[in-house]
C-alpha cells in the first residue's frame, strides 16, 4: 500500500517514514504544501497522513485538493492539542481520522490499516480474487487455501495488481509504486523478474495466470 506523509516537523517526518517503511508500506514524504500538491497530481496513494497545521492552514487546502480530485485514498490528520476547530474542518472536508501530537507510531499504523481495510475491501480483512486470498493483517497470500510465500516486493506488487484489477498499469507506475524514491537505481528488468516469480509461485500453487502483459505499455491483472 502506498502512503504519502506530509509533515513540516522534519524529525517527526523522518520517524514516521522510517517506521511505516519498516511496516512494509511504500512511502513518500514531504515537508511542504507545494511538493505535496505536485505529488498528488502525479501519483495515486492509498492513504495520506497530513499535518493539518502545515503553514497557513495549507493542510486543509491539501485535503480539499485530494477530495476535489476524487481520490479514493484515506486521509489521517495529524494535529496539535489546541487545533480542534481545524480538525473538525478537516473531517468535514472528508478526512477519515485524526491523531493528536504526541502519538505512538504503532497507533498511526493501526489507524492506517483500519482505513485501508474499509476502503480497499469494504471493511473486511481479506481481499479475494478467484482462488487467491490476501490477508491484509498478516500479509499472507493463500491460493486455494494454501499459503504461498512471497518476498516483500512480490507481495506489494501482487497486492497492487489485484487492487487495480482490470486496469492497465504502466511499467513506470509500478516503479513509482514499489520504488518511489529510487528511480535511478531500478529498471524495468526488476519488474519483469518480480512478475516472473509471482507467476511461477502462483502457478505452482495451482493458480491460473491472471497477470497479462500489455505490449509496450505494462501489465494488467484480469
Residue pairs with C-beta under 8 A, 6 or more apart in sequence:
1 25
1 26
1 46
1 47
1 112
1 116
1 120
1 156
1 159
2 25
2 26
2 27
2 28
2 43
2 44
2 45
2 46
2 47
2 177
2 180
3 20
3 25
3 26
3 27
3 28
3 45
3 46
3 47
3 48
3 49
3 112
4 27
4 28
4 29
4 30
4 36
4 39
4 40
4 43
4 45
4 47
4 48
4 49
4 73
5 13
5 16
5 17
5 20
5 27
5 28
5 29
5 30
5 49
6 29
6 30
6 31
6 33
6 36
6 48
6 49
6 50
6 51
6 54
6 59
6 62
7 13
7 16
7 29
7 31
7 49
7 50
7 51
7 54
7 78
8 31
8 32
8 51
8 53
8 54
8 55
9 31
9 51
10 31
12 101
13 29
13 31
15 105
16 29
16 49
16 105
16 108
17 27
17 29
19 105
19 108
19 109
20 27
20 105
20 108
20 109
20 112
21 27
23 109
24 139
24 152
24 155
24 156
25 112
26 156
26 177
26 178
26 180
27 180
28 39
28 43
28 45
28 180
28 181
30 36
30 39
32 54
32 55
33 54
33 55
33 58
33 59
33 61
33 62
36 50
36 54
36 62
37 62
37 65
40 48
40 62
40 65
40 66
40 69
40 71
41 69
43 176
43 180
44 71
44 73
44 173
45 71
45 73
46 73
46 74
46 116
46 119
46 120
47 73
47 74
47 75
47 76
47 112
47 115
47 116
48 62
48 63
48 66
48 73
48 74
48 75
48 76
49 76
49 78
49 108
49 112
50 59
50 62
50 63
50 75
50 76
50 77
50 78
50 95
51 59
51 77
51 78
51 79
52 59
52 60
52 77
52 78
52 79
52 83
52 86
52 87
52 90
52 98
53 59
53 79
53 80
53 83
53 86
54 62
57 86
59 77
59 86
59 90
60 86
60 89
60 90
60 93
63 75
63 77
63 90
63 93
63 94
63 95
64 93
66 73
66 75
66 94
67 93
67 94
72 119
73 119
74 96
74 97
74 112
74 115
74 116
74 118
74 119
75 90
75 94
75 95
75 96
75 97
76 95
76 96
76 97
76 98
76 99
76 108
76 111
76 112
76 115
77 87
77 90
77 91
77 95
77 97
77 98
77 99
78 98
78 99
78 101
78 103
79 86
79 87
79 90
79 98
79 99
79 100
79 101
80 100
80 101
81 100
81 101
87 98
90 98
91 98
96 115
96 118
97 111
97 114
97 115
99 107
99 108
99 111
113 136
113 137
116 136
117 123
117 124
117 125
117 136
120 127
120 136
120 163
121 127
121 136
125 135
125 136
125 137
126 133
126 134
126 135
126 136
127 133
127 134
127 136
127 159
127 162
127 163
128 134
129 162
129 165
129 210
129 221
130 207
130 208
130 210
131 143
131 144
131 206
131 207
131 208
132 141
132 142
132 143
132 162
132 202
132 207
132 210
133 141
133 142
133 143
133 145
134 140
134 141
134 142
134 158
134 159
134 162
135 141
135 142
139 155
140 147
141 147
141 148
141 149
141 150
141 155
141 158
142 148
143 202
143 205
143 206
143 207
144 205
144 206
144 207
146 205
148 201
148 202
148 205
149 201
150 158
150 197
150 198
150 201
151 197
153 178
153 194
154 194
154 197
154 198
154 201
156 177
156 178
157 174
157 178
157 191
157 194
157 195
157 198
158 198
160 169
160 174
160 177
160 178
161 169
161 211
161 219
161 221
162 221
164 221
165 210
165 221
165 222
166 220
166 221
166 222
167 220
168 214
168 217
168 218
168 219
168 220
169 218
169 219
169 220
170 217
170 218
171 188
171 191
171 217
171 218
171 219
172 218
173 218
174 191
174 218
174 219
175 183
175 186
175 188
175 190
175 191
176 183
178 186
178 191
178 194
179 185
179 186
179 190
191 219
195 211
195 219
198 211
199 209
199 211
202 209
202 210
203 209
210 221
210 222
211 219
211 220
211 221
212 219
212 220
212 221
212 222
213 219
214 220
